[in-house]
Amino acid sequence: MFHSPRRLCSALLQRDAPGLRRPPAPGLRRPLSPPAAVPRPASPRLLAAASAASGAARSCSRTACSMGTGTSRLYSALAKTLNSSAASQHPEYLVSPDPEHLEPIDPKELLEECRAVLHTRPPRFQRDFVDLRTDCPSTHPPIRVMQWNILAQALGEGKDNFVQCPVEALKWEERKCLILEEILAYQPDILCLQEVDHYFDTFQPLLSRLGYQGTFFPKPWSPCLDVEHNNGPDGCALFFLQNRFKLVNSANIRLTAMTLKTNQVAIAQTLECKESGRQFCIAVTHLKARTGWERFRSAQGCDLLQNLQNITQGAKIPLIVCGDFNAEPTEEVYKHFASSSLNLNSAYKLLSADGQSEPPYTTWKIRTSGECRHTLDYIWYSKHALNVRSALDLLTEEQIGPNRMVRNSFSNLLQKI
């Protein structure tokens, strides 16, 4: 749900399913106490351009810290992965490099490494999960899904014009540690990301060593390619823990609008729980941005719904859809999803008093054009087959501060069975 310097709700979901058990992650601590206020780009996108997913915005240090100091076994290993220039020249954007030769990483150890790099920053904001269960507690272990538009690095530094964000907060050397810290702190079973332009040199090599299997689908005409010294195109990425799920099938979808192929994409994968044998579909997407493109987004949403209708065999397979829709709840594309025959509900509505209202904002940023606050990011789920167990609480205006921030949002799903 939130983008990095754009959004505020990074979404975590938990789904309950018989036989699904989350392996304990050794020693991972809960988020620390709220950090001091910091200048942040006014749009909850990824964390004040540094990593806000969960309000983990921190004040900027004066100098960026490198991850490849040679004093850290993990960071020196990271330095040996694909470098930026190599990744940007790779034609095989749809293929994940083989991670088998990489040594597994202890998530606790990597989290400590990230915090060592970020030691000059205030601690992360504490965000608690809100229990949303209305029925008897389920005996089935949940699935936690994290949804996050992390802000493409090329756009954050080169095109997005976050005027109140310190330059240091946009540097990749620290942003990657902030992003990884958020992921490690919440330990998602499934991770859905948008605006990923460091897939091959950062996310795939590191997350594969943490036990995730990943898929990346870039935009055909990514705006990142217009930025000098870019790291290749941005796109959607989907990761899942291999010890919990088996990939049944995967579809990379280039969305169409009015019969024309567009620059927006989606990934839809059917996963099977290794313990219970139950299947569900997880999808991630990022629709066209900007005012004036409402009909275009509506057409893209209809195309995605049709694809998901086929993949889920007419809603027989439970479905979770995560994404930056770039659309307010008043837009047609939102109404299409809310009224679809796939029987979907929006997870974050359940945080409202009446259970019918979306959050007041999932993005809040300040650019040269001014301040904007919108609700654009969502997690949809099959309400006939899944139940929301808990959702990560939203950041308040006071926590966000006058300089605003990037984006993020989390929530949790449970299967009713």
N, C-alpha and C positions, 0 to 999 in steps of 0.2 A: 504494500500500500504505500508507502512513502518513497520518495526518491531520495537520494542523498541530498545535496543541497536542494531538496525540494519537498520532501515529504515526511510525515510524522508518524506513521503507524506501522511499521514493519511487521508483517503478520505471521504469527505463529499459530498453528492449528494442531489440535490433538484429536485424533479419531480413535474411538474405542473399537476394537475388533477382537473376536475370540482368538486366543493364541498369540496375540501380538504383545511382545514384552520388550520394553526399552531396556537395553543393557545399561547398567550403571556406568556413568562416566567418572573415572577416578578423580576425586578431589576438585571438581569444577565448582567454583564458588558462585553464589548468587551475585547479581549486580551490586556494586558498592553504593554508598550514599550519594545523594545528588551532588553533581559537580558544581563548581562556581559558575556564575553566569559568564557567557562568552559571546563574542560577536559571532552570529551564525547567519548564513544565507537564509533569507526569509522564505523558505519553502521546505517544509519537512521533507527533504529528499533524503539523503542518506545521513546524516548527522552533520549538521553544520558543515557540510562539505568535508567533514572529517570522518564521520561515522555516526550519524545520529541514531541509528536504528534503535530505539529503545531509549531515546533520549540520552544516549551515551555521548552527548556533546561535551567536549572538554575545551578549556581555554587553550589558546595556541602557545606553544613554546616558541622561543625566538629562533631556534635553529632546528631543522628537520633531522631526525635521527635515522641513520641507515640501518637496514636489517642485515647487511652483509659485513659485519665488523670483523669476522674471523674469530671472535671470542665466543660465539655461540654455535654449538653443533647444528642446531636446527636452522639458524639463519645462514650459516655457511652452506648447508645443504640446499637451502632455498636459492642461494646465489648461483647454484649450478644448474638450475632449471632453465628453460628457454628464456633468453633475454628478449626485451621488447622488440628490437629490430627483427629478430628471427621470427617472432610470432606474427608480426605484421606482414611478413612475406609468405606465410604459409598458405598455400592454396586450399589445403584440406581443412577448411574451417568447420566442417560438419563432423569430423572424426576426432575422437578423444585420443591423445597419445596413450600408449600402453604404459600403465603405471607399475607393472609388476617388478621392474628393476629398482623401484624406489622403496626405501626402508620405511616401515610404518612409524607414525609419530604418536607419542602419548599426548592426548589433547590437553591434559593438565600442564604438561611441560611446555607446549606451544603457547598456552594462555599466559603462563608466567613469562615467557620470552616476550610476548607482545606487551605485557604490562611493564617489563623492564625498559623497552623502547619508549613507552609512554609515561615514564615515571615523573616527568616534569609537568604533566597535566593533572588537573583535578580528577577525582574518581568519577565513575559513570553515575548517571542518574539511577536511582532505584525505581524500577517499575514493577508492580505486582500483578499477578494474574487474578482476575476477577472470576470467581466461581459462578458459572451460569447454569449449572445443572438444576433441573426442575423436577426430575424424577428420582427414583432410588439410585444409589450409587451403583455403577456398573462394575462387574468383575473383570471386564476386558481391559487390558492395558491400552492406553491411548497412543495415537500417532501425533506427533508434534510437527507442524508444518510452518516454516518461516517464509514469509513473502516480503520482498524488499527490492525497491528500485534503488540501486546503490549509486547512481549518477556516474555516467561514463567519465573516465578521467580526462579524456581529450575535451569533452564538453565543459567540465567543471573548470578547467584551466583556460580553455580557449574560446568558449562561445556563450556560456550561460550568464556572464556578467553579474555575479553575486557581489554587489558593491560593498556590503558591510561585512563581508567575510574576509578575515585576515589571509593574506597570500599563503602563509605557512600552513594553514588548515587545509589547503587544496593540494598540497604536495603529496605525491603518491607514497613516498617513503614512510609517512606517518598514517596516511589514510588507509593503506592496506592493513596496518596493524590494528587500527580502530575497527575496521570492518571485520577482520578476523576475530577480534576480541568479542564483538557482538555475537557472532556465530557461535563461538566457543562457549560464551556465557549461557546461551539458551539451548544449546545442544539439539538442534532440530533433527528429526528423522528424515524429513524432506525439506529441501531448500529451493525456493523459487526466486530467481533474480532477474531483474531487467537492467538494461544499460551496462552490460558487462563488456568491457573492452580489454580486460587483462585476464582472459580465461586461460590461455595457454601458458602464460609465464607466471601466474600466481594461483588462481583458484583451482584449476584442474590438478596441477602437480601437488599442491598442499592438501586439498580436500580428498584426493585419492589416497593419500597417505594416512588420512584420518578414517578411511573406510568407506568413503562415498564413491558412487559411480555417477559420472556426469555426462550431460549432453549439452551442446552449445549450438545455437542456430542464429547466425548473424543477419542483420538487415541487409538486403541487397545493395542499397545505396546509403550506407550509414553516414550521417553528418560528421562523424569522427574523422572520416577520411579527408575532410576539407581542412583539418587542423594540422599545422606543421608538426612534424615529429610525433605523429599519432602512433597508436599501438594496434592498428588494424580496426576493423569495423566493430561496432557494439551490437549486442543482440541479447536474446533471452538465454538463460542457462537453468538447467534443472538437475539437482543432485539428490540421490537417495542413499541410505545406508545399505550396503550390500549384505550385511549379516542379518538384516530383517526382511528384505524384499528381493524378489526376483523380477527382472524385466520380462514381461510377456510380449509386449509390442510397443513400438515407438513411432510417432508420426511428427515430422517437421512440416508445419503448415505455413505457407506463404499466403497471407490473407488477401482476399479479393474484395473489391467494392465496385458495384455497377459493372460487373463482368471483367474489370481490369485488375491485374495483379498489382499489389501495392508494396510499399516499403516496410510494412509491419508484418510481424511473424508471431508464431505460437509453437509451443512444443506440447504434445499430449502423449502421455505414457500410461499404459496399463501395467500395474504392478501387482504381484502376488505375494501375500504374506507367506514366508517360508514355513512358519510354524502351523498356521491354520489352513493355508491353501486358499484363503479368501482373496478376491481380486477387487481392485478399485482403480479408477482413472484419475490422474493428476495432470492438470494443464496449467501452463503459464503463458501470459501474453502481454503485449504492450501496444496499445492502440494509438492512432494518429493524434498528435497534440495540436493545440491552439484553437482559439475562437474562430468560428467561421467554417469549421470542418465537422460540424455536428452530423450532417447527413452521411458524410464519408465514414465516420466512426460507427454510425448505426449500421451501415452496410457491412463493415468489417465484422461487427458483432454478430450479425445474422449469419455471415459466412462461417464464423467460428462455431456458433451454435449448431449449424448444420453438420459440420465436421464432427463435433462432439456427439451429436445424435447418432451418427453412424458408428463411431468408435465405442460408445457405451451401449450399443444395440438397443437404442430407444430407451435409455435410462435404466436398463437392467443391471448395468454395472454402476455402482456408486461413483459419484464424481465430485472433485474439488477443483475449482478454477481460481487461480491466483493471478492478479494482474494490476498494472497501472492502466486504467481505462481512459485516463485523461478526460473523464466525463463526470459532470455533476449528476446527482440522483434525478434531476429534472429532465435529463436528456433521454432521447429515444433508446439509445443503446442500453441504458440502465433498465428501462422498462421492458425491453426485449428479454433481458436475462431474468428479470423478476417474474415475467409471465410465461416463460418458456415451458414447453411440455417436458423438459428435463426436470421440472419441479425443484427449482433452485431457490435458496434463500441466502441473504447476505449476512455473514457471521457477525460483523461488527454492529449490526442493528440491535443485537441483543444486549449491548451495553446501555442502550437508551432506556428511559423509564417505561415507555410503552412497548418497547421491543420492535418498533416500527421505524425509528429514525436513525439515519446514518450519523456518524460523528460530525461535529461542526467543521472539522478540517482534517485533511490528511496531508496537506502541503501548505506551507506558510513561508514565503520567501520575500526578499527585497532585492530587486534588480534595478538597473538604471531607469527602467520604465515605471518603477514604483513598487508598492507592496501588494501582494496578492495572497489570498487565503481561500483554499478550495478543498472540496472532498472529491478525490479522483481515483482512489485506490480501493480495491475490494477483494474479499475472499468469498466466493460463492461455494455452496455445498448442497448435496442432495438431501433435502430435508426429510424425505421419506425413508432414507437409509442411514443418515448420520445425525448426530446430535452435537451441538457445541457444548463442550464441557467447561471451558474457560477461555478467557481472552485477556491478552496483556492490556492493562489499563493505558489510557491515553495520557499524554503529557498535558499539563495545564498551561495556560498562557503565562502564568508566573514562572513556571519552570523553563519555558521556552525562552523567555526574556525579550527585551526590546529589539535585539538584532535578528530575531527569528532564527530559523534553522533549516536543516535539510529534511529528509523524509524518513518515515518508517512506521510499520505497524504489524502487530502480531495477533494471532488468535488460535484457538484450539478446537478440534473436532473430535467427536466420539461417535462410533457406530451404535445404533440403538439395540442391535441384536444382543 
